[in-house]
Amino acid sequence: MKIGTLCKVTSKASHYPSQYGNIIVVLGKVNRTTNANVSVIVIGRNINTGREHHYFKNEIKEVKQ
């Protein structure tokens, strides 16, 4: 995913309150080491809340135009 890509939150459990179905704009990516492995974390700005959040790559899906 490139910076500026529009994505939709596909995970109901990624944040509280849930951001499921919200649209985000990708601002960047970070590699983080977790207990299981190295995960790609996507930094995005939620269009609905106007706030910046971190998402695992498997919690969002690119919106096709």
C-alpha positions as MATLAB code, in Angstrom:
seq = 'MKIGTLCKVTSKASHYPSQYGNIIVVLGKVNRTTNANVSVIVIGRNINTGREHHYFKNEIKEVKQ';
ca = [
       0.000    0.000    0.000;
       1.306    3.400   -0.954;
       0.941    6.651    0.938;
      -2.394    8.226    0.030;
      -4.177    4.913   -0.617;
      -7.780    4.741    0.576;
      -8.557    1.679    2.688;
     -11.569    0.327    4.567;
     -11.320   -1.111    8.093;
     -12.383   -4.779    7.885;
     -11.812   -5.828   11.509;
     -14.548   -5.300   14.082;
     -12.077   -5.754   16.946;
      -9.187   -3.527   15.840;
     -10.110   -0.524   18.016;
     -12.541    0.540   20.703;
     -14.952    1.989   19.817;
     -15.051   -0.099   16.662;
     -13.875    1.517   13.435;
     -15.323   -1.299   11.304;
     -16.357    0.032    7.894;
     -14.571    3.372    8.300;
     -12.348    4.706    5.520;
      -8.716    5.607    6.213;
      -5.944    7.278    4.206;
      -2.548    5.558    4.472;
       0.132    7.884    5.864;
       2.979    5.385    6.182;
       4.183    1.939    7.253;
       6.264    0.637   10.143;
       7.705   -2.841   10.783;
       7.145   -3.966   14.371;
       8.348   -7.080   16.129;
       5.627   -8.902   18.063;
       5.686  -12.164   20.031;
       4.812  -14.136   16.882;
       6.878  -12.392   14.198;
       7.544   -9.097   12.470;
       4.289   -7.402   11.508;
       3.609   -4.574    9.088;
       1.809   -1.746   10.869;
       0.005    0.789    8.683;
      -0.327    4.339    9.968;
      -3.537    5.906    8.722;
      -5.850    8.850    9.245;
      -9.451    7.815    9.842;
     -11.732    9.986    7.674;
     -14.678    9.581   10.094;
     -12.813   10.511   13.299;
     -10.117   12.751   11.798;
      -7.535   11.032   14.019;
      -4.366    9.088   13.239;
      -4.313    5.389   14.194;
      -2.122    2.300   13.731;
      -3.581   -0.748   11.961;
      -2.229   -4.215   11.265;
      -2.166   -4.855    7.520;
      -4.735   -7.664    7.882;
      -7.239   -5.266    9.533;
      -7.681   -3.086    6.444;
      -8.376   -3.599    2.766;
      -7.638   -1.290   -0.152;
     -10.716    0.367   -1.652;
     -10.904   -0.286   -5.396;
     -12.255    2.495   -7.585;
];
